[in-house]
Amino acid sequence: MRASAAAGRRPMSEPAADPAAPTRREAIIRAATDLFAEQGYHAVGMRAIADAVGIRGSSLYHHFASKIDLLYAISLDSTGAFIASQLPNLEAGGPPAERLERLMRDHVRYFHEHRREEAVGLRELEILRLHAPEHHADVQEKRRAYQHAIQAVIEEGTRTGEFSVEDPQLATLALLGLVNSVNDWFRDDGPRTIDDVADAYARIGVRRLLGAAPRERA
């Protein structure tokens, strides 16, 4: 008896998964971040997020029980990723002024490159505080750890005489206020590039706010 063509046909192998492709959870977070950044948290419903991802509402609730849980995930993920990218600048060798200048440049550039995530993470923190204080505390704990790491470097530079600072904690808050504000006014079609601004803010922060002397370039 002849075997059928179908019986003799080798099964087609499934295409290999793309390791760079976002997971369903990542796709949901990206879509929600874009919608929250464009329209604001309160103006976006879970149905709109599900439609943007191309899934059913029930599938969305499988990953996130509520919209506030989704906002928490955005805030926690974006804050954690940002801090992980910046801490090596503080932990590297070199004088405190050099490390802080490098940190401030990278901080400005990172906020610009990830401005949607940062806009949502910073702008909607008050919503977390009001509706999910335990989630707000988690995000704030990460933010404080970053602040304390910067403050430790300022204290180090003050002890060695590299900085002239009366209150390292206030100096830290001043530095963070400076670099966190760039996305409020910077435009890509303006007279300055983001690298110009990053360099200028680093000099202003370390030399003017902390009182470090200009460093000679090699």
C-alpha positions as CSV (number, residue, x, y, z in Angstrom):
1,M,0.0,0.0,0.0
2,R,1.3,3.4,-0.9
3,A,1.7,5.8,1.9
4,S,-0.1,9.1,1.4
5,A,1.8,12.2,0.5
6,A,0.7,13.8,3.7
7,A,1.9,10.9,5.7
8,G,5.4,11.1,4.2
9,R,5.7,14.8,4.4
10,R,8.1,16.0,7.1
11,P,6.5,18.5,9.5
12,M,7.5,22.1,9.1
13,S,9.5,23.4,11.9
14,E,8.3,26.5,13.7
15,P,10.3,29.7,13.2
16,A,12.8,30.4,15.9
17,A,11.6,33.0,18.4
18,D,13.2,36.3,18.1
19,P,15.1,36.9,21.4
20,A,14.7,40.7,20.8
21,A,11.0,40.5,20.4
22,P,9.1,42.0,23.3
23,T,7.1,39.8,25.6
24,R,3.4,40.3,25.9
25,R,3.9,42.1,29.2
26,E,6.6,44.4,27.7
27,A,4.3,45.1,24.8
28,I,1.5,46.1,27.1
29,I,3.8,48.4,29.1
30,R,5.1,50.0,26.0
31,A,1.6,50.7,24.7
32,A,0.3,52.0,28.0
33,T,3.4,54.2,28.4
34,D,2.8,55.8,25.0
35,L,-0.9,56.3,25.7
36,F,-0.4,57.7,29.2
37,A,2.4,60.1,27.9
38,E,0.1,61.4,25.1
39,Q,-3.2,61.6,26.8
40,G,-2.6,61.3,30.5
41,Y,-3.4,58.5,32.9
42,H,-7.0,59.4,33.6
43,A,-8.0,59.7,29.9
44,V,-6.9,56.2,29.0
45,G,-8.9,53.1,29.6
46,M,-7.9,49.5,29.8
47,R,-9.8,48.8,26.5
48,A,-7.7,51.4,24.7
49,I,-4.5,49.7,25.9
50,A,-5.7,46.3,24.9
51,D,-6.7,47.6,21.5
52,A,-3.2,49.2,21.1
53,V,-1.6,45.9,21.8
54,G,-4.0,43.9,19.7
55,I,-5.3,41.7,22.4
56,R,-8.6,41.1,24.2
57,G,-9.4,42.8,27.4
58,S,-9.4,39.5,29.3
59,S,-5.8,38.9,28.1
60,L,-4.8,42.3,29.4
61,Y,-6.3,41.6,32.8
62,H,-4.4,38.3,32.9
63,H,-1.1,40.4,33.1
64,F,-2.4,43.4,35.1
65,A,-5.3,43.3,37.5
66,S,-6.0,47.0,37.2
67,K,-4.8,50.2,35.5
68,I,-3.1,51.3,38.7
69,D,-1.1,48.1,38.7
70,L,0.0,48.9,35.1
71,L,1.1,52.4,36.1
72,Y,3.0,50.9,39.0
73,A,4.8,48.5,36.6
74,I,5.7,51.4,34.3
75,S,7.0,53.5,37.1
76,L,9.0,50.7,38.8
77,D,10.5,49.3,35.6
78,S,11.5,52.7,34.2
79,T,13.0,53.9,37.5
80,G,14.9,50.6,38.0
81,A,16.3,50.6,34.5
82,F,17.4,54.3,34.7
83,I,19.1,53.9,38.1
84,A,20.9,50.7,36.9
85,S,22.3,52.6,33.9
86,Q,23.6,55.5,36.1
87,L,25.1,53.9,39.2
88,P,28.2,52.7,37.4
89,N,29.1,56.3,36.9
90,L,29.2,56.8,40.6
91,E,30.9,53.5,41.4
92,A,33.7,54.0,38.8
93,G,37.1,55.3,39.9
94,G,38.2,58.9,39.6
95,P,37.7,62.2,41.5
96,P,34.2,63.0,42.7
97,A,33.8,65.9,40.3
98,E,34.7,63.7,37.3
99,R,32.2,61.0,38.4
100,L,29.4,63.5,39.0
101,E,30.0,65.3,35.7
102,R,29.8,62.0,33.9
103,L,26.7,61.1,35.8
104,M,24.9,64.4,35.0
105,R,25.7,64.1,31.3
106,D,24.4,60.6,31.1
107,H,21.4,61.5,33.2
108,V,20.3,64.2,30.8
109,R,20.8,62.1,27.8
110,Y,19.0,59.1,29.3
111,F,16.0,61.2,30.3
112,H,15.8,62.6,26.7
113,E,16.1,59.2,25.1
114,H,13.4,57.7,27.4
115,R,11.3,60.9,27.8
116,R,8.0,59.1,27.4
117,E,8.8,56.6,30.2
118,E,10.2,59.4,32.4
119,A,7.2,61.7,31.7
120,V,4.8,59.0,32.9
121,G,7.0,57.8,35.8
122,L,7.5,61.3,37.2
123,R,4.2,63.0,36.3
124,E,1.9,60.3,37.6
125,L,3.7,59.6,40.9
126,E,1.0,61.5,42.7
127,I,-1.6,59.1,41.4
128,L,0.3,56.2,42.9
129,R,0.6,58.0,46.2
130,L,-3.1,58.6,46.4
131,H,-4.4,55.3,45.1
132,A,-1.6,52.8,45.8
133,P,0.6,54.2,48.6
134,E,2.5,50.9,49.0
135,H,3.4,51.0,45.3
136,H,4.4,54.6,45.6
137,A,6.7,53.7,48.5
138,D,8.4,51.1,46.4
139,V,9.2,53.5,43.6
140,Q,10.3,56.2,46.1
141,E,12.6,53.8,47.8
142,K,14.5,53.3,44.5
143,R,14.6,57.0,43.8
144,R,16.0,57.7,47.3
145,A,18.7,55.1,46.8
146,Y,19.8,57.0,43.7
147,Q,19.7,60.3,45.6
148,H,21.7,58.8,48.5
149,A,24.4,57.5,46.1
150,I,24.8,60.9,44.7
151,Q,24.9,62.5,48.1
152,A,27.6,60.1,49.2
153,V,29.9,61.2,46.3
154,I,29.2,64.9,47.2
155,E,30.1,64.2,50.8
156,E,33.3,62.5,49.7
157,G,34.3,65.5,47.6
158,T,33.4,67.9,50.4
159,R,35.7,66.0,52.8
160,T,38.6,66.1,50.4
161,G,38.1,69.8,49.7
162,E,37.2,69.2,46.1
163,F,33.7,70.7,46.7
164,S,32.6,73.7,48.7
165,V,29.2,72.5,50.0
166,E,27.5,73.5,53.2
167,D,24.6,71.0,53.0
168,P,25.3,67.8,50.8
169,Q,21.6,66.8,51.0
170,L,20.4,70.1,49.6
171,A,23.1,70.1,47.0
172,T,22.0,66.7,45.9
173,L,18.4,67.9,45.5
174,A,19.6,70.9,43.6
175,L,21.6,68.8,41.1
176,L,18.6,66.4,40.6
177,G,16.2,69.3,40.1
178,L,18.5,70.8,37.5
179,V,18.9,67.6,35.3
180,N,15.3,66.4,35.8
181,S,13.9,69.6,34.4
182,V,15.5,69.3,30.9
183,N,12.6,67.4,29.3
184,D,10.3,70.2,30.3
185,W,11.8,72.7,27.9
186,F,14.2,71.0,25.5
187,R,13.2,70.6,21.9
188,D,15.1,68.7,19.2
189,D,14.6,71.5,16.7
190,G,16.0,74.1,19.0
191,P,19.4,75.9,18.8
192,R,21.2,73.4,21.1
193,T,21.7,69.6,20.8
194,I,21.0,67.4,23.8
195,D,24.7,66.8,24.1
196,D,25.3,70.6,24.3
197,V,22.8,70.8,27.1
198,A,24.2,67.7,28.9
199,D,27.7,69.2,28.8
200,A,26.6,72.6,30.0
201,Y,24.4,71.2,32.9
202,A,27.3,69.0,34.0
203,R,29.6,72.0,34.2
204,I,26.9,74.2,35.9
205,G,26.1,71.5,38.4
206,V,29.6,70.5,39.5
207,R,31.3,73.9,39.2
208,R,28.6,76.4,40.2
209,L,26.4,74.4,42.6
210,L,29.2,72.3,44.2
211,G,32.0,74.8,43.8
212,A,34.5,72.5,42.0
213,A,37.4,74.1,40.2
214,P,37.6,73.6,36.4
215,R,39.6,70.5,35.6
216,E,42.4,70.6,33.1
217,R,41.7,68.4,30.1
218,A,44.4,65.9,29.2
